[in-house]
Amino acid sequence: MSLSDFFQAVPLGQFIPDEGYSSVQLGSLIQIHLKDFPELTGPEKPHLAIFGVDDDRKAIGNEGCTGGADAVRRQLYRLYTGDYPVRIADLGNIAAGETIKDTYIAVTNVCEELMKADII
């Protein structure tokens, strides 16, 4: 099973400002899972990967947090880069599993594979 099987693409249209992103904003520099899943191997592999989890079951006191990753993306993509070479990939969102245990297993598998690839 490929890591891409766990993820839904990022709905980028919700985040792009009318004027687009400048060449030094994270929104133009992050490898974003739109149609194609980001490449996680080779010399240009990301240093850092981000992803969301669209499941708020067991989120006691934080019900409704399902859209949290997209709220973070809306702000994150607007940030400007610094003077350091960092490669970031946004893998998209893991959909809620049939049970909460299914979701936990998916998150665990993704994190294990990213750690094996030396991606934070």
C-alpha positions in Angstrom: 0.0 0.0 0.0 1.3 3.4 -0.9 1.2 6.4 1.4 -0.9 8.2 -1.1 -3.7 5.7 -0.5 -4.3 7.3 2.9 -4.8 10.8 1.6 -7.3 13.1 0.0 -5.9 15.9 -2.1 -5.7 19.5 -0.6 -8.6 21.7 -1.8 -6.2 24.5 -2.7 -8.9 26.6 -4.3 -10.1 27.5 -0.8 -6.8 29.0 0.2 -5.4 30.9 -2.8 -5.8 34.7 -2.4 -7.2 36.6 -5.4 -3.7 37.9 -6.2 -2.1 34.5 -5.8 1.0 33.7 -3.8 4.3 35.5 -4.3 7.3 33.4 -5.1 8.6 33.8 -1.5 5.4 32.7 0.2 5.0 29.1 1.5 1.9 28.6 -0.7 4.1 28.7 -3.8 7.0 26.7 -2.3 5.3 23.8 -0.5 4.9 20.6 -2.6 1.1 20.3 -2.3 -0.9 17.2 -3.0 -3.3 18.4 -5.6 -3.5 15.8 -8.3 -0.1 14.2 -7.9 1.1 13.0 -4.5 4.4 14.7 -3.4 7.6 12.7 -4.1 9.0 11.5 -0.7 12.2 9.9 -2.0 15.3 11.0 -3.8 17.6 14.0 -3.5 14.7 16.5 -3.5 12.6 14.7 -0.8 11.0 17.0 1.8 12.6 17.7 5.1 9.1 18.2 6.6 5.7 16.8 5.8 2.4 18.1 7.1 -1.0 16.5 6.9 -4.5 16.8 8.4 -6.8 14.2 10.0 -10.5 14.7 9.2 -11.8 13.0 12.2 -13.1 14.6 15.4 -14.4 11.5 17.2 -12.9 11.3 20.7 -11.9 15.0 20.5 -13.5 15.6 23.8 -13.9 19.3 24.3 -12.7 19.9 20.8 -15.7 18.8 18.7 -15.8 20.2 15.2 -12.0 20.2 14.8 -12.3 18.2 11.6 -11.6 21.3 9.5 -8.6 22.3 11.6 -5.9 21.3 9.1 -7.5 23.5 6.4 -7.7 26.4 8.8 -4.0 26.0 9.5 -3.2 25.8 5.8 -5.2 29.0 5.1 -2.7 30.9 7.4 0.4 28.8 6.8 0.5 29.2 3.0 0.5 33.0 3.4 3.7 33.0 5.5 7.0 34.2 3.9 10.1 32.0 3.9 13.3 32.7 5.7 16.9 32.4 4.7 17.1 28.7 5.1 16.7 25.9 2.6 13.7 23.8 3.8 11.6 21.5 1.6 8.0 21.0 2.8 5.3 18.7 1.5 1.6 18.9 2.3 0.3 15.4 1.9 -3.4 16.3 2.2 -5.9 15.0 4.7 -6.5 11.5 6.1 -10.2 10.8 5.9 -12.0 9.5 8.9 -11.9 5.7 9.0 -14.9 3.5 9.5 -14.0 3.4 13.2 -11.8 5.7 15.2 -9.4 2.8 15.5 -9.1 2.7 11.7 -8.2 6.4 11.7 -5.5 5.8 14.4 -4.0 3.0 12.4 -3.8 5.1 9.3 -2.1 8.0 11.2 0.3 5.5 12.8 1.2 3.9 9.5 1.8 7.3 7.9 4.0 8.5 10.7 6.0 5.3 10.7 6.7 5.6 7.0 7.7 9.2 7.2 10.1 8.5 10.1 11.6 5.6 8.1 12.2 8.1 5.3 13.8 10.6 7.7 11.0 13.1 7.1 9.8 15.1 10.1 
